[in-house]
C-alpha cells in the first residue's frame, strides 16, 4: 500500500508541480501584467510620506493620519 501510494505521489505530484510552475511562468511573463509588475518594482524606490500615497484612490479617504 505504501509503495503504490508513494509511487502515485511521486509521479503525479511531479506532473502537478510542473503544471503549477508553467502557470506561474505564464502569469509572470504575460504582457498584460508587465505594467503592474513594473509599477510594483518602482514603488519601493519612490519617496512617499504615506505608504498608500501612490495608490490610485488613496486620496479618496477623508481620515486623518493621527486619528
C-alpha positions in Angstrom: 0.0 0.0 0.0 2.7 2.5 1.0 4.8 1.8 -2.2 1.9 2.3 -4.5 0.9 5.5 -2.7 4.4 6.8 -2.8 4.7 6.0 -6.5 1.5 7.8 -7.2 2.5 10.8 -5.2 6.0 10.9 -6.9 4.7 10.6 -10.4 1.5 12.7 -10.3 3.0 15.1 -7.8 5.7 15.9 -10.3 3.2 16.5 -13.0 1.1 18.7 -10.8 4.1 20.8 -9.8 5.2 21.2 -13.4 1.7 22.4 -14.4 1.7 24.8 -11.5 5.2 26.1 -12.4 4.1 26.6 -16.1 1.1 28.5 -14.9 3.2 30.8 -12.7 5.6 31.4 -15.6 2.7 32.3 -18.0 1.2 34.7 -15.4 4.6 36.3 -14.7 5.5 36.7 -18.4 2.0 37.7 -19.7 2.3 41.0 -21.5 -0.8 42.4 -19.8 0.9 42.1 -16.4 4.0 44.0 -17.4 2.8 47.4 -16.3 1.6 46.1 -12.9 5.0 44.4 -12.2 7.0 47.4 -13.3 4.9 49.7 -11.1 5.5 47.4 -8.1 9.2 47.3 -8.8 9.4 51.1 -8.9 7.2 51.7 -5.9 10.0 50.7 -3.5 12.2 53.5 -4.9 9.6 56.3 -4.6 9.8 58.7 -1.7 6.3 58.9 -0.3 5.3 60.2 3.1 2.5 57.7 3.3 2.6 54.1 2.2 -0.6 54.4 0.2 0.1 57.8 -1.3 1.0 56.3 -4.8 -2.0 54.0 -4.9 -5.0 55.0 -7.1 -7.9 56.1 -5.0 -5.8 56.7 -1.9 -6.8 60.4 -1.8 -10.5 59.5 -1.6 -10.1 58.7 2.1 -11.0 61.5 4.4 -9.3 60.1 7.5 -6.5 62.0 9.3 -3.2 60.4 9.9 -3.3 60.8 13.7 -6.8 59.8 14.3 
